[in-house]
């Protein structure tokens, strides 16, 4: 009953936590009315949960408790703060996924849209935590989108004008489908539009002319290349470099840079995607060098910025912090199995360091903002952000898995 009581107490506290901090631009169209279905108790207030009475709050908290009972447990070694962040993150994702599988980025105007990469990460996280049916609904929704039409979509599947399609969408949709156990796109039925073709609605050859996760100008970006190669379904070998030449185009002595052929573009956190979720064993050494250098040289008390060449200021972002922790934790397990003890310890130490940063970046209610002030850790954007909570779940599960019996 502890979680039921906590849900009631935190419902009021969430108002002060700032579910609606800054956000959106004048160019953003208004968000559709309402937000996804069953919001957890702590997301009451400006987000529009519609709960008003003490009875409503108790009922919401009880639903939260029952839903959390279905989650795959963490290992016994998981610290208390990780367990709390795990449960809170699961509740955030539950609250931001509509009944039709539309997973929005945040419960506020400007963010109440479905970005394929954000929603794809949500599906992967929920599948990992044992909510396979919910993950399948998200994947089916994504597979029904016209990914070449826009960067964002309404909860009904219609494209949102204002931002063109981005080059990593197909990879995140493919990864979501795989995590949810969906193998053939032609078997998927959507309630919004016909199922996508085998290329998931994006021509892999066009990713060089699209923006990446930083949502700036079009270009030939590392994250897009990794995602598109995964979507294309090429087999990954452990020897040499795949035919798409990712290592040759993005590799430097220091690690993997954001823009192909441009070392000055700087190391990019999307290098982590070469480990998880777009596993590329041939790129693991380069990805590891990249992440360890970024942690050592670009880290703050509250996490890291997306890349060395980031022009969006010095405030750390929680999603890159968490996805780097996930991949470093995965490398720790890979190195440990291979008997590379020193490398394994280094990887795990870096992953734990990032998780400590993420813990400091969270609000007192355990919500992860999109970004935080580099000096104070105060939320500087939308709180909570589904993408960040999805990667927090994945990193926690990678670091503290329950032993198989």
N, C-alpha and C positions, 0 to 999 in steps of 0.2 A: 504493500500500500504506500510505500515511500514515494514512488513515482506519482501516484495519484495526488498525494498531498503536495508534492513539489510542483505539479502542474497547476494547481490552484494558486499557490503562492506566486509562481512566476508569471501567471497570466497578467497580473497588474504590473509586475516589474518590467514586463516586456515593453510597456508603453514608454518607460524611461530609457530602455535600452536603445530605442531608436530603430524601429522596423522600417521607418521611412527617413533615412538620413539625407543624402543629396541625390540628385540623379535625374536622368533624362535630359533631353535637349529640346529646344523649341521646334526642332525638325522632326521630333518623334510624334507619330500620330497618337491620339488618345488610346489608352488601353481599353480592351473590351470590358464591359461591366462584370464586376464580380471577379473572384479568384478561385483557384481550384478547390475541389470538393471539401474534404474533411480536414480542416486545419486543426493542428494540435492545440492544446489549451494555452500554451505560452505564446501563441501567435494571435492573440486577441487584441483588438484595438484598431489603430488606423489602417491596418491591412484589410479590414472589412470582414472579419470572421463572423460577425453577426451574433456573437454570444454576449449576453448581457447579464443574466442572473447568476447567482451562486450555484443554482441547480445546473445551469448550462455548463458552467465551468467544471463542476464535479463530474458531469457526464462526459465531457471532453477528456478530462484527465483519466477517467476509467477506460475510455476507448484507447487512449495512448498506452496505458499499461497493458491492455490485452494485446495490442498490436506488437509491442516490444517483446512480449513473451514468445513470439514466433521467430525472433531473430536468432541466427546462429551465434552461439556464445563465443567469447574470446577465451584465450588460454588463461590458465590460472596465474601466470606471471604478469598479466596486464595490470598496470597500476590503476588506482582509482580514478585519476583524472582522465585516463584514456577510455575507461569504461563509460564515464559520464559523457565525454565528447562523442563517443560512438553512439550512445543512445539518443543524445540530443540531435546528432546529425541524421539519424534514421527518422526521427520525428519531423525534422525540417523537410526531408525529401518526401515523406508521406504527405505533408501539407502542401507541397508545391506540385504534386502530380494530380491531374484531373482524372476523372473516371474513364475518359476515353484514351488515356495514355499520354496526354499532352503535359510534358514536364516543363514548367516555366522557370526562368532564371531567378526571379524574385517576386515577392508579393507586393508590387508597387508599379505605378505607371513608369514606362520606359524600360522596365525589366520583365513585365508580365507577358513575355513572348517566349516562344520555343526556339532556342538556338540549337541546331543539331549537335554541336560538340558538347554543349552543356547537358542537354538531355541524354546524349549517348553516355556520358560519364555517369549520370544518375542511374541509368539502366544497368551499367556494369556494376556499380556499387550495390544496388539493391539485389542483383543476382548473387553477388558475392556473399551478401549477408543473409541469403536464404529466401528472399522474396521474389522467387522466379516468376510467378504469375504477373506481378506488377511490372517486372522488368520486361516481360513479353509484351504487355500492353504498350509500354513506351516504345519498344523496338518496332512493333507493328505500326504505330502512329508515324514514326520516323520513316519507315519504309514506304509509307503512302504519300510522302511529301515530294513535291517537285523541287529537288535540291538546287537545281540550276536557276530557280526563279528569284531567290532572295537569300539574305543571310538569316532572317528571322521569320517566324510564322505565328499567326494567331492560333488560339487553342482549337479552332475548327479546321486548321490545316491550310488556311489561305496565306499567301505570302504578304509580308509587311513591306511596304514600299520604303525607300530611303537608303537601303544598304544592299549592294549587289551580293550575289552568291560568293561564298568564301571557299578556299581550296581544300580545307580539311574536312568538310561536311561528310563526304562519302565514306571516309575512313572511320569516323566516329559512329556513323550509322551501321557500318559493317561490323565494327567491334561490339556495338550494342546487340546486334542480332546474334552474333556468335555467343556472347555471354548469356543471352536469354535462351539459347538452344534453338534458334531459328537458322536453318541452313540454306533454304532455297527461297529467294525473294518471290518466286512465282507462286509459292504456296501461301503467301501472306495476303490476307484480305483486310482492307482498310475501310473504315466507315466514312472516309472523307474523299478519297480518290483512288484510282486503280493502283495496284502495286507497282513499284518501280521496276525498271529494267535491271539486268545483271550489273550494270555499272552504277546503280543507285542514283541515277538522275544527274550524274556529273561526268563529263568527259575527262578522264584522267589526264589527257594531254593538255588540257586547258588550265590546270592548276598553276602553271607558271604565270598566268595572266590574272590571278585572283589574289585578294587580300588573304592574310593569315589570321591567326587568333588575336593579333594585336589590332586588327580592324583598321589598318591604314591603307596605304597605296597598294596597288597590285604589284606582284613581283614573284621571283622564284625563291620560295621560302622553305626552310628546313621542315617545319611542322607540316606544311602541305605535302611535301614530297613523301614524308613518312606515312601520312594518312592515305594518300592516293595509292601508294604501292601496296598498302595493306588491303585497300578496297579492291584493287585489281586481282588480289588472290594469288600472288606469286608465292612460290615456296621459298622458305627462308633456309639458307644453308649455314653451317657453322664454319665453313672454310671460305676464305676469300670474300669478295664484295659482290653483291647482287648486280645484275646487269643494268639496273637503273643508275648506277654510278653515284649513289648518295655520298659515300665516303670521299670520293674524288672531288665532287662538286662542293661539298660543304666542310670537308675536313681540313684542319690546320694542325700544327704541332701542339697547340693549346687545347684543341677540342673542336666541336662542331659549331659553326657560325650560323647566323640566321639566314643570310642571303648567299646564294650559290656564287662561288667565285669572288667573294668580297670579304676578305678577312677583317676589314675595318668595320663590318657590320656588327661584330662582337659575338661572343658566345651566347647561345640562346637556351632557355630552359626547356624548350620543346625537344631538346636532345633526349630528355627523359622519356619521351614517347617511344623512342627506339627500344626501350626496355619494356615499358608498359604504357599503353595496351598494345602497341604495334610492334610486337617482339621481333627484333632483328639481331640475332646473336652475333653476326659479323660486326655489328656496330657497338656492341657492349663496351669494349675497351675505350672507344672514343667518347661514348656517352658518359662513361664513368669519369674520365678526365674532365669533361665539360662540367659535370655537376659538382665534383669536388672542388674545382677551381671557383665556380660561382659561389658556392657556400663559403669558401675561405676568403674570397676577395670582395664579394658583393653582399654578404649577409648583414642583417641588422638584428636587433633584439626581437624584432617582430616578423622576420622573414626576409624574402628577397624580391627584387623587381623582376619583371619577365625576362630581361636580357641586358647584356652589357650596353647595347646600343639604344636602350629604352629612352624615349624622349618625353615620357609622361611624368617626370618628376621623381623624387627620391622615396616616395611612400611605397612600402612593400605591399605586395598583392598576396592574398592568402591562397588562391588557387595554384599558382606556380610553386609556392612554398610547399603545399601539400602534395602536388603531383611529383615534385622532385623527391620528397620523402618516400613516396610510394615506390618509385623506381630504385632508389638507393636501398630500400629495404629488400626489394626483389633481388638486387645484385648481391646483397649480403647473403641471402639464402643460396643463390647460385654459387657464389665463391665458397661458401662453407661446404656445400656438397662436393665441390671439386677439390677440396683440401687446401684452398688458398686462404689460410687462416688470417694472415696479416691483412690482406685485402678485405676479407669479410669483416674484420673488426673495424677497419677504416670506414667501410660502407655503412655499417650499422651505427657507428658513432655519428656520422654525418646525418643519417636519417633521424636519429634521436634528437640531434641538435635542431633540425628543422621542425620537428614536432614540438619541441620546447618553445620555439619561436611562435608556432601556430597557437599553442596554448596561451601564450602571453597576448596574442592578437585577438583572441576571443573575448567577447563581452562577459561580464559577470554571470550572465544567463547562459553562457556557452554557445553563443551565436557567432558565426564567422562573417565579418564584413568583407566586401569585395576587396577593399584595401584599407590600411590604417595609417595614421600619422607616424612617420618614422621616429619621431622623438618621444611621443607620449603613448602611442598605441591606441589612441582614440579612433573610433570608426570614422572613415573619411568617405564612405560610399555605402551603397545598398547593403542592408543587413537584415536577415541572413542571405547569403548567396548559395544557391543550390550546388553550383559547380564546386565550390570550396568544400562544402560538407561532403560531397560525393568522394572527393579525393582524400579527405580526412578518414572516411570509413575504410577506403581501400588501403591506405597507409597503415592504419591501426590493425587491420586484419592481417596484413603482411608481417608486421612486427610481432604481433602476439596471437598467432593462430592457435586454435585448440588442437591438442595432440590427437591424432587418429587412433582409435581403439580397435 
